[in-house]
Every structure is written in structure tokens, then in C-alpha cells.
Amino acid sequence: MSRPHRGEQTMLQIARLRYEDGLSQSEIASEMGVSVATISRHLKQAMELGIVEIRVAAQASRNFELERQLARKFNLDSAIVVSSQKNKNDTLALLGKTSGIALGEFLKDGAIVGVSNGETVAAVADNMRRSRASDINVVTLIGGVGRPEEPGQTGQICRSFASRIGGDAWVLPVPAVVESSEIAAAFRSTKAHREVFSLVEKTTIALIGIGSTTPGSSTFQHGHFSSELLEDIVENNAVGTICARFFDINGEVTPTDIDSRTISISLKQLAAVPVKFGVAIGNDKTRAIMAAIRGGLISVLGTDSAAAEALLAN
């Protein structure tokens, strides 16, 4: 395949700055040392040559009426609801794009963004755009969950998010759950843990996935916890999990052995974060989402129409 000639490379560079990084034409002109008219001409040519394609934005799939009803009924700061698709991955992609845009509006100079694990959180991270805000730090709210090569692995999400917005990534280099409370205490005493958690404690925005404790949920399927442990958690009335912290229908910690062995932000710390952006799809997440709202663990909700309708009907 032949390489694009110099003119096409320039058009591609300008198109990426405009439509991927969100810079204005005047900002691109200043950065490249050319006139705004030149930038405008290149963008027009890029569209004519098919380098840039205009499509209906993911925002068109939002259900604004359901968003208003959710925000009003549950006293949320805001909600993002996308139309449920036949294919789960399509729904994830839509929610990732719309939530990425919405989350970007919260980014300010000096923001500290905490991220959890999970495929829904990963979808949002992968759709973030370069931010105009400066000095942004992105930190993991939980130790490593999942294999390093998995898109939903905590460290992968943190690095992807930071890279896309132009921030710095801080990854907690320890497991999420260890064998004993003594081992957990030893990890917490390390310099690496203290360094990362000094940022976790100052988190201004938390992007968190919401897991359920139903048998078919990812919490059960991905093998992060033994079946015996999960049975014990369910018997203790847990309905959901955030950052491997299990909670009951009121959003309060479920008292089990696992909590003392977990290395992640506590639910009490999470509740104190100014912006708590929770994401989850599917009506099987209804009880978990509802409980997280009751416990003050979510202030902004990103979900699909199936879950939204189930929440409103509950």
C-alpha cells in the first residue's frame, strides 16, 4: 500500500486535531503556524476525499426523556441513557461514546480521575477525547482485577483513559483481593500503595462500573472470586459490587471476610467523591444500580434504556 503524499498527511493531521482532539480551527492554525483559511480549506478537501466522514453521532441514540425521568426520580445530578441494541457490544459502544462526551465536560484543571475495572468502564475510557484542561491525573481505585491483556483490566483502563485525555496514569501495583487481611495490611503499608492512595483520597471524579450478584453476572463468570465466597456474599444479602466492595439493597457494606482482604477505595471514601459517574447496562443490573443510588455511591448514571425502564418501573 502506497503512503499518502505530503498534502494528504497534512490533511490527516489537521482532521485528527479537529475531530479527534476537538481543537478549533484557530487553535489548529496557531499550532501549525498557518492561517485559519488554510485549515478550513484542508478540512473541506479531507471531506471531499473521504478522509473525513460525517455520520449521525452516537448522541442521536440517547433517550432524553428517560434521562430526565431518572434524574428527577432518583435525584441524580444527570443521567445518560442510550437505546438498548440487540447486540450487547453495540450497546456498550454507544454508551462508551456518549458517556465519554459527558464525562469530558467534568474535566477541569487539576482534576483527579479515579477509575474502576470492567468492560463498561473500558468502553468509556476508550472513547475519551483529549481534554483542554491541564494537570489531570488518572488513578486506579482498585488493585489489579483480571489479566493484564484484558481491556477491562484496571491498569489498562487507567492507561488508556490517561493517554486519550493527555493526563498522567497512576496504577496501583497490587492485587484487588488477597488471601488474608494481614497480607492486605502489608500491601497497604508499602510506599507504592501510599503514593497512589494519596491521589485516590483526593479523587474529584470517579468512573465506576456497577456489578450485580446474579448468577449470570460478570462478577460470577470472570472467576475473580470463588463460588463459595460469592454464595456467602449473596447469603449476606449483597446485591451489588463496586471496586470489589459488596453492598446491600441500601448501598451499605455487606459484612463478609472479603472486605478486609480487598485493596480498593472504600464505599465511604467513594461516597465523598464530588462526581461519581456510574456505568452499567442491562435490566439484570437494576437492583445493584438502585442500591448504589440509595447509598449515595452514584451522582451521574450512564446506562441503557432496558435498565432505565426497569429502574423507573421498580
C-alpha positions in Angstrom: 0.0 0.0 0.0 1.4 3.3 -1.0 2.0 6.0 1.6 -0.2 9.2 1.4 1.6 12.1 -0.2 2.6 15.1 1.9 -0.7 17.0 1.2 -2.8 14.1 2.4 -0.6 13.7 5.5 -1.2 17.3 6.3 -5.0 16.9 5.8 -5.0 13.8 8.0 -3.1 15.6 10.8 -5.5 18.6 10.6 -8.5 16.3 10.6 -7.3 14.4 13.7 -6.7 17.6 15.6 -10.1 18.9 14.7 -12.3 15.9 15.0 -10.4 13.6 17.4 -8.8 16.1 19.7 -11.6 18.7 19.4 -9.4 21.7 18.7 -10.9 24.7 17.0 -9.7 25.8 13.5 -8.0 28.8 15.0 -6.2 26.6 17.6 -5.0 24.3 14.9 -3.9 27.2 12.8 -1.9 28.6 15.7 -0.3 25.2 16.4 0.7 24.6 12.8 1.7 28.2 12.0 -0.8 28.7 9.1 -3.9 30.7 8.5 -7.4 29.7 9.6 -8.4 29.9 5.9 -5.7 27.2 5.1 -7.1 25.0 7.8 -10.6 25.4 6.6 -9.5 24.5 3.0 -7.7 21.4 4.1 -10.8 20.2 6.2 -13.0 20.7 3.2 -10.6 18.8 0.9 -10.4 16.0 3.5 -14.1 15.6 3.4 -14.2 15.6 -0.4 -11.5 12.9 -0.5 -13.2 10.7 2.1 -10.5 11.2 4.7 -13.3 12.6 7.0 -16.8 11.1 7.0 -19.8 12.8 8.7 -22.1 10.3 10.4 -25.0 10.5 12.8 -23.5 11.0 16.2 -23.9 8.5 19.0 -25.7 11.3 20.8 -28.7 10.6 18.5 -29.2 7.3 20.3 -29.8 9.0 23.6 -33.2 8.8 25.2 -33.5 12.3 26.7 -37.0 11.7 28.2 -35.7 8.6 30.2 -32.7 10.7 31.3 -35.0 13.4 32.7 -37.2 10.9 34.5 -34.2 9.1 36.0 -32.6 12.3 37.2 -35.8 13.6 38.7 -37.0 10.4 40.3 -33.6 9.4 41.9 -32.3 12.9 42.5 -29.3 12.4 40.2 -27.1 15.3 39.0 -27.6 13.9 35.5 -28.2 10.7 33.5 -27.1 9.3 30.1 -29.4 6.7 28.6 -28.7 5.1 25.2 -31.1 2.8 23.3 -30.6 -0.9 24.0 -29.3 -2.7 21.0 -29.7 -6.4 20.1 -26.0 -6.9 20.4 -24.6 -6.1 23.9 -21.3 -4.9 22.3 -23.2 -2.4 20.2 -24.9 -1.1 23.4 -21.5 -0.8 25.1 -20.1 1.1 22.2 -22.9 3.6 22.2 -22.8 4.1 26.0 -19.0 4.4 25.8 -19.2 7.2 23.2 -22.0 9.2 24.9 -20.6 8.8 28.4 -17.1 9.8 27.2 -18.5 13.0 25.9 -20.5 13.7 29.1 -17.6 12.8 31.4 -15.3 15.1 29.4 -17.4 18.1 30.5 -16.4 17.4 34.1 -12.7 17.6 33.5 -11.1 20.7 34.9 -7.6 21.9 35.5 -6.0 19.7 38.3 -8.8 17.1 38.2 -8.0 13.7 39.7 -10.0 10.9 37.9 -10.4 7.6 39.6 -11.3 4.5 37.5 -12.5 1.1 38.4 -12.4 -2.1 36.4 -14.9 -3.7 34.0 -15.9 -3.7 30.3 -18.4 -0.8 30.6 -15.8 1.4 32.2 -13.3 0.3 29.5 -15.8 1.3 26.8 -15.9 4.8 28.3 -12.1 5.1 28.7 -11.6 4.1 25.0 -13.9 6.9 23.9 -12.4 9.8 25.8 -11.0 12.7 23.9 -8.1 15.0 24.5 -9.0 17.5 27.2 -8.3 21.2 27.1 -7.8 21.0 30.9 -4.3 20.7 32.2 -2.6 18.8 35.0 -5.0 15.9 35.1 -4.1 12.7 36.9 -5.9 9.3 36.4 -5.6 6.8 39.2 -6.9 3.2 39.7 -9.4 2.9 42.5 -8.8 -0.8 42.9 -5.9 -3.2 42.6 -5.4 -5.3 39.6 -8.5 -7.2 38.5 -8.3 -9.5 35.5 -5.4 -10.5 33.2 -3.2 -7.6 32.1 -4.1 -8.1 28.5 -7.9 -7.8 29.2 -9.4 -4.4 28.0 -11.4 -4.3 31.3 -8.3 -4.7 33.5 -7.9 -1.8 35.9 -4.4 -0.8 34.8 -5.3 -1.0 31.1 -8.3 1.3 31.7 -6.2 3.8 33.6 -3.5 4.0 31.0 -6.0 4.2 28.1 -8.0 7.0 29.8 -4.9 9.0 30.6 -3.4 8.6 27.2 -6.6 9.7 25.4 -7.2 12.8 27.5 -3.5 13.8 27.8 -3.2 13.1 31.5 -0.8 11.1 33.8 -1.6 7.5 34.8 -1.1 6.1 38.3 -1.7 2.4 38.6 -2.0 0.6 42.0 0.6 -2.2 41.6 -1.1 -4.8 43.9 -3.9 -7.4 43.5 -7.5 -6.4 44.2 -8.2 -9.2 46.7 -5.5 -11.1 48.6 -5.5 -14.2 50.8 -5.7 -12.6 54.2 -6.2 -9.3 56.0 -2.6 -9.5 57.2 -1.3 -9.6 53.6 -3.7 -6.7 52.7 -2.3 -4.7 55.6 1.2 -5.4 54.4 0.4 -4.2 50.9 -1.2 -1.0 52.3 1.9 -0.2 54.2 4.1 -0.1 51.1 5.4 3.1 49.6 3.8 2.3 46.2 0.3 1.9 47.8 0.7 5.1 49.9 1.8 7.1 46.8 -1.2 6.0 44.7 -3.8 6.2 47.5 -2.7 9.8 48.3 -4.3 10.6 45.0 -7.3 8.2 45.5 -8.1 10.1 48.6 -8.2 13.4 46.6 -10.3 12.0 43.7 -12.6 14.6 42.2 -14.3 12.3 39.6 -14.8 8.6 39.9 -15.7 6.5 36.8 -17.1 3.2 38.2 -18.6 0.1 37.0 -21.6 -1.4 38.9 -21.6 -5.2 39.2 -24.5 -7.4 40.2 -24.6 -10.6 42.2 -26.9 -12.5 40.0 -25.6 -15.9 38.8 -25.1 -14.8 35.2 -23.2 -11.6 36.0 -19.6 -10.9 35.2 -18.8 -11.0 38.9 -19.6 -14.7 38.8 -18.4 -15.5 35.3 -14.9 -14.0 35.3 -13.6 -16.1 38.2 -12.3 -13.2 40.3 -14.0 -14.7 43.4 -14.6 -18.4 44.3 -18.1 -19.7 44.0 -18.2 -20.5 47.7 -17.3 -16.9 48.6 -19.9 -15.5 46.3 -22.5 -17.8 47.8 -21.6 -16.5 51.2 -21.8 -12.9 49.9 -25.3 -13.5 48.5 -26.5 -15.2 51.7 -25.4 -12.0 53.5 -27.8 -10.0 51.2 -25.4 -8.4 48.9 -27.0 -7.2 45.7 -24.1 -5.3 44.0 -20.4 -4.5 43.9 -18.2 -1.6 43.1 -14.4 -1.9 43.2 -14.9 -5.3 44.8 -16.8 -3.8 47.7 -20.1 -5.6 48.1 -23.2 -3.8 49.3 -26.7 -4.5 50.3 -30.0 -3.0 49.0 -29.4 0.2 50.9 -25.9 0.6 49.4 -24.2 -0.2 52.7 -21.2 -2.6 53.0 -22.0 -6.3 53.3 -20.1 -7.6 56.3 -18.0 -10.5 54.9 -14.5 -11.7 55.2 -13.6 -10.4 51.7 -13.9 -6.7 52.7 -10.8 -6.8 55.0 -8.8 -8.5 52.2 -9.8 -6.0 49.5 -7.4 -3.3 48.3 -9.5 -0.6 46.8 -11.3 2.6 47.6 -13.9 2.1 50.4 -17.6 2.8 49.9 -17.3 5.6 52.5 -14.5 7.2 50.6 -16.4 6.8 47.3 -19.5 8.4 48.7 -17.4 11.5 49.5 -16.1 12.0 45.9 -17.8 15.1 44.3 -18.6 13.4 40.9 -19.5 9.7 41.0 -20.1 8.6 37.4 -21.5 5.1 37.5 -22.0 3.0 34.3 -23.9 -0.3 33.8 -26.2 -1.8 31.2 -28.9 -4.4 31.2 -32.0 -4.8 33.4 -30.2 -7.5 35.4 -28.3 -4.6 37.0 -31.4 -2.9 38.3 -31.1 -3.9 41.9 -27.4 -3.1 42.0 -27.9 0.3 40.4 -30.8 1.1 42.7 -28.8 0.2 45.8 -25.8 2.2 44.7 -28.1 5.3 44.3 -29.6 4.7 47.7 -26.1 4.5 49.2 -25.0 7.8 47.6 -22.5 5.9 45.5 -23.7 7.4 42.2 -24.4 11.0 41.3 -24.3 10.6 37.5 -25.6 7.4 35.8 -24.8 6.1 32.4 -27.0 3.2 31.3 -29.2 1.8 28.5 -33.0 2.0 28.0 -33.6 -1.5 29.3 -32.1 -0.8 32.7 -33.6 2.7 32.8 -37.1 1.4 32.2 -36.7 -1.3 34.8 -35.4 1.3 37.3 -38.4 3.6 36.7 -40.8 0.7 36.9 -39.3 -0.6 40.2 
